[in-house]
Amino acid sequence: GANRKGFVIARIFAAGLLMVSLAPAADWQERLAPSEPGPFPPPRPVRAKYEFGWSAFKGGEATAEFSNTPSGKLQLRVRGKTIGIVRGMWRMDSDAVSTTDAKTLRPVKLVQTEAYKDETRKTVLTFDEKGVARYRETTPPGPDPPKTKRFKHPNVFELQSAWLWVRSQPLKQKDVY
């Protein structure tokens, strides 16, 4: 009787408290990011080279080139590969080209190719206002034919466009983005 009634009231109170605490979080997507890029221009073109490894032992290298294309796009191309003894154990070459619209800082396309000893994977991501489409093919082909998969979520970024977007936003001391 009374014990059960108290338990039910406590659960109703807890559920109400949970609903009240979650109510302000309902609009988190609208508060997440401004709808327009900030006033800061994109970075200047740059080329960087990286080496990966442990202490003096090198296992891989990569180059990254950021540039502006004649068609009004920002492009980041990253090429990497294993080297030395590591390459003998695990051969991997990669090439990725990410393209972002310079005016909106929204992603346009990402093409990534990974070549391993026995297989090559090519992935193409194409972005639009409704989300992103992913197409992946492998060589040699797998048992199933390649197909396009759709992720239906608006305003999706990829790594380069997200970095450019955040970089464009003005921040005051102690601001959080």
For each residue, the residues with C-beta under 8 A, 3 or more apart:
1: 4 5
2: 5 6
3: 6 7
4: 1 7 8
5: 1 2 8 9
6: 2 3 9 10
7: 3 4 10 11
8: 4 5 11 12
9: 5 6 12 13
10: 6 7 13 14
11: 7 8 14 15
12: 8 9 15 16
13: 9 10 16 17
14: 10 11 17 18
15: 11 12 18 19
16: 12 13 19 20
17: 13 14 20 21
18: 14 15 21 22
19: 15 16 22 23
20: 16 17 23
21: 17 18 24 25
22: 18 19 25 26
23: 19 20 26
24: 21 27
25: 21 22 28
26: 22 23
27: 24 30 31
28: 25 31 32
29: 32
30: 27
31: 27 28
32: 28 29
33: 155 165 177
34: 38 169
35:
36:
37: 103 104 105 164 165 168 169
38: 34 168 169 170
39: 168 170
40: 167 168 169 170
41:
42: 68 74 102 105 164 167 168
43: 46 66 167
44:
45: 65 66 67 68
46: 43 64 65 66
47: 63 64 65 66
48: 63 64 65
49: 61 62 63 64
50: 61 62 63 64
51: 58 60 61
52: 58 59 60 61 62
53: 56 57 58 59 60 86
54: 57 59
55:
56: 53
57: 53 54 84 85
58: 51 52 53 61 83 84
59: 52 53 54 82 83 84 85 86
60: 51 52 53 80 81 82 83 86
61: 49 50 51 52 58 80 81 83
62: 49 50 52 78 79 80 81
63: 47 48 49 50 78 79 80
64: 46 47 48 49 50 76 77 78
65: 45 46 47 48 75 76 77 78
66: 43 45 46 47 74 75 76
67: 45 74 75 77
68: 42 45 73 74 75 102
69: 72 73 74 75 99
70:
71:
72: 69 101 102 103
73: 68 69 99 100 101 102 108
74: 42 66 67 68 69 99 100 101 102 105 160 164
75: 65 66 67 68 69 97 98 99 100
76: 64 65 66 96 97 98 100 160
77: 64 65 67 95 96 97 98
78: 62 63 64 65 94 95 96
79: 62 63 93 94 95 96
80: 60 61 62 63 92 93 94
81: 60 61 62 87 92 93 94
82: 59 60 86 87 90 91 92 93
83: 58 59 60 61 86 87
84: 57 58 59 87 88
85: 57 59 88 89
86: 53 59 60 82 83 89 90
87: 81 82 83 84 90 91
88: 84 85 91
89: 85 86
90: 82 86 87 117
91: 82 87 88 115 116 117
92: 80 81 82 114 115 116
93: 79 80 81 82 114 115
94: 78 79 80 81 112 113 114 115
95: 77 78 79 112 113
96: 76 77 78 79 110 111 112 113
97: 75 76 77 109 110 111 112
98: 75 76 77 107 109 110 158 159 160 161
99: 69 73 74 75 107 108 109 110
100: 73 74 75 76 105 106 107 108 160 161 164
101: 72 73 74 104 105 106 107 108
102: 42 68 72 73 74 105
103: 37 72
104: 37 101
105: 37 42 74 100 101 102 161 164 165 168
106: 100 101 127 155 157 161
107: 98 99 100 101 110 125 127 132 156 157 158 160 161
108: 73 99 100 101 126 127
109: 97 98 99 124 125 126 127
110: 96 97 98 99 107 123 124 125 158
111: 96 97 122 123 124 125
112: 94 95 96 97 122 123 124
113: 94 95 96 120 121 122 123
114: 92 93 94 120 121
115: 91 92 93 94 119 120
116: 91 92 119 120 121
117: 90 91
118:
119: 115 116 138 139 140
120: 113 114 115 116 138 139
121: 113 114 116 136 137 138
122: 111 112 113 136 137 138 139
123: 110 111 112 113 134 135 136
124: 109 110 111 112 134 135 136
125: 107 109 110 111 132 133 134 158
126: 108 109 132 133 135
127: 106 107 108 109 131 132 156 158
128: 131 132 133
129: 154
130: 152 154
131: 127 128 150 151 152 153 154 156
132: 107 125 126 127 128 150 151 153 156
133: 125 126 128 148 149 150 151
134: 123 124 125 148 149 150 151
135: 123 124 126 146 147 148 149
136: 121 122 123 124 146
137: 121 122 141 146
138: 119 120 121 122 141 142 146
139: 119 120 122
140: 119
141: 137 138 145 146
142: 138
143:
144: 147
145: 141
146: 135 136 137 138 141
147: 135 144
148: 133 134 135
149: 133 134 135
150: 131 132 133 134
151: 131 132 133 134 156
152: 130 131
153: 131 132 156
154: 129 130 131
155: 33 106
156: 107 127 131 132 151 153
157: 106 107 161 162 165
158: 98 107 110 125 127 161 162
159: 98 162 163
160: 74 76 98 100 107 163 164
161: 98 100 105 106 107 157 158 164 165
162: 157 158 159 165 166
163: 159 160 166 167
164: 37 42 74 100 105 160 161 167 168
165: 33 37 105 157 161 162 168 169
166: 162 163 169 177
167: 40 42 43 163 164
168: 37 38 39 40 42 105 164 165
169: 34 37 38 40 165 166 177
170: 38 39 40
171: 175 177
172: 175
173:
174:
175: 171 172
176:
177: 33 166 169 171
